[in-house]
Amino acid sequence: MAKKAKKQQGGTPATVALTAAGVDYTVHAYDHDPSHSSYGEEAAEAMGVSPDRVFKTLVADVDGALTVAVVPVAGSLDLKALASAVGGKKAVMADPALAERTTGYVRGGISPLGQRKRLPTVLDDSASAHATICVSAGRRGLEVELAPGDLASLTGAVLAAVGRG
């Protein structure tokens, strides 16, 4: 029990959610450089992890409904595939301010876990090729490493080929 309390102390909503669910995870912290051009690439470099194992959390608008896509930082989001994965017709990137208000996180630190409002989530199916993947832990400079199955289970994510490149 002390371990659980220790992890929650000073944690983010994402790490609190992971701890509450009893999921195994590892937190990776690094010094965020505001001048870096890509949050995800910066995370991969700082942790020494292949960019195909570090996933970025993007918020899109699919037919008027906000939807989360979790894709490798090494590629980009296929908006048409995302819309199809959730039974929609058209997807566009969400307004960043709306994404921040809805998730409770700031851009570059949006986690698929512990969001203020639970949104439909799609995890790129390439995640299943790895024992663990890294996603934002809820702030810039903080990543969480966990099994893709645990991430999908906790977020209610659908696995689909939504990443490209």
C-alpha positions in Angstrom: 0.0 0.0 0.0 2.9 2.4 0.7 4.2 1.9 -2.8 0.8 2.9 -4.3 0.6 6.1 -2.2 4.2 7.0 -3.0 3.5 6.7 -6.8 0.4 8.8 -6.5 2.1 11.6 -4.5 2.9 14.4 -6.9 1.7 12.3 -9.9 -0.2 13.3 -12.9 -3.8 12.2 -13.6 -2.2 9.6 -16.0 0.0 8.0 -13.3 -2.7 8.2 -10.7 -5.0 6.3 -13.1 -2.3 3.7 -13.8 -1.7 3.2 -10.1 -5.4 3.0 -9.3 -5.8 0.3 -12.0 -2.9 -1.7 -10.6 -1.1 -1.7 -13.9 2.7 -2.2 -14.2 4.4 0.9 -15.6 7.6 2.8 -15.5 7.9 6.6 -15.5 10.7 8.2 -17.5 11.5 11.9 -16.7 13.8 14.1 -18.8 14.5 17.8 -19.1 12.2 19.2 -21.7 13.8 21.6 -24.2 11.2 24.2 -25.3 13.2 24.8 -28.5 13.0 21.2 -29.7 10.8 20.9 -32.9 9.0 17.7 -31.9 7.9 16.7 -28.4 7.8 13.0 -29.4 11.2 12.9 -31.1 12.6 14.8 -28.1 11.2 12.1 -25.7 12.6 9.3 -27.8 16.1 10.9 -27.9 16.1 11.8 -24.2 15.1 8.2 -23.2 17.3 6.5 -25.8 14.2 4.6 -27.1 13.4 3.9 -30.7 10.9 6.4 -32.1 8.7 3.4 -33.2 8.2 2.6 -29.5 7.3 6.1 -28.4 3.8 7.1 -29.2 2.2 10.6 -29.5 -1.3 11.4 -28.4 -3.2 13.4 -30.9 -6.7 14.8 -30.7 -8.8 14.9 -33.8 -12.4 15.9 -34.6 -14.2 13.1 -36.3 -17.6 14.2 -37.6 -17.9 16.7 -34.8 -16.7 14.4 -32.0 -13.3 14.6 -30.4 -11.3 11.4 -30.8 -7.9 10.4 -29.5 -5.3 8.8 -31.8 -2.2 7.3 -30.4 0.5 6.8 -33.1 4.3 6.3 -33.3 6.3 9.5 -33.2 8.3 8.2 -36.1 5.3 8.7 -38.4 2.1 10.7 -38.7 -1.6 10.2 -38.3 -3.7 9.0 -41.2 -6.9 11.1 -40.6 -9.0 9.1 -43.1 -8.0 5.8 -41.4 -8.9 7.3 -38.0 -12.3 8.3 -39.2 -12.9 4.8 -40.6 -11.7 3.2 -37.4 -14.4 4.9 -35.3 -17.1 4.6 -38.0 -16.9 8.2 -39.1 -16.6 9.9 -42.5 -14.2 12.8 -42.0 -11.5 13.6 -39.5 -9.5 16.8 -39.0 -7.1 17.8 -36.3 -8.9 19.3 -33.3 -8.3 22.9 -32.3 -5.4 22.7 -29.8 -7.1 24.9 -27.2 -10.2 22.7 -27.3 -8.0 19.6 -27.1 -6.3 21.0 -24.0 -9.6 22.1 -22.3 -11.2 18.7 -23.0 -8.3 16.5 -21.9 -7.0 18.6 -19.1 -3.5 18.5 -20.5 -1.3 20.9 -22.4 -0.1 20.3 -25.9 3.0 18.2 -25.9 1.9 16.7 -22.7 -1.5 15.2 -23.6 -1.7 11.7 -22.3 -4.2 9.1 -23.5 -4.6 8.2 -19.8 -6.4 10.2 -17.0 -8.1 12.7 -19.3 -10.6 15.0 -17.9 -13.2 13.7 -20.3 -12.8 10.1 -21.6 -12.8 10.3 -25.4 -13.0 7.5 -28.0 -9.4 6.3 -28.5 -7.7 4.5 -31.3 -4.2 3.0 -30.8 -2.2 2.3 -33.9 -1.9 -1.4 -34.3 1.9 -1.3 -34.6 1.9 -1.0 -30.8 1.1 -4.7 -30.5 4.6 -5.5 -32.0 6.2 -4.3 -28.8 6.2 -5.6 -25.3 6.1 -2.0 -24.0 5.5 1.4 -25.5 5.9 4.9 -24.1 3.2 7.6 -24.1 3.0 10.9 -22.4 2.5 10.7 -18.6 0.6 14.0 -18.7 3.3 16.7 -18.9 6.2 17.7 -21.1 9.3 15.9 -20.1 7.4 12.9 -18.5 6.7 9.6 -20.3 5.2 6.4 -19.0 6.1 3.0 -20.3 3.5 0.2 -20.3 2.2 -2.8 -22.2 0.1 -1.8 -25.2 -2.6 -4.2 -24.0 -2.8 -2.3 -20.7 -3.0 1.0 -22.5 -5.8 -0.3 -24.8 -7.7 -1.8 -21.9 -7.5 1.4 -19.7 -8.5 3.8 -22.5 -11.0 1.5 -24.2 -9.0 1.9 -27.3 -9.6 0.2 -30.7 -6.5 -1.1 -32.4 -6.3 0.0 -36.0 -3.8 1.0 -38.6 -4.0 4.8 -38.2 -0.3 5.7 -38.3 1.7 6.1 -41.5 5.2 6.6 -42.4 
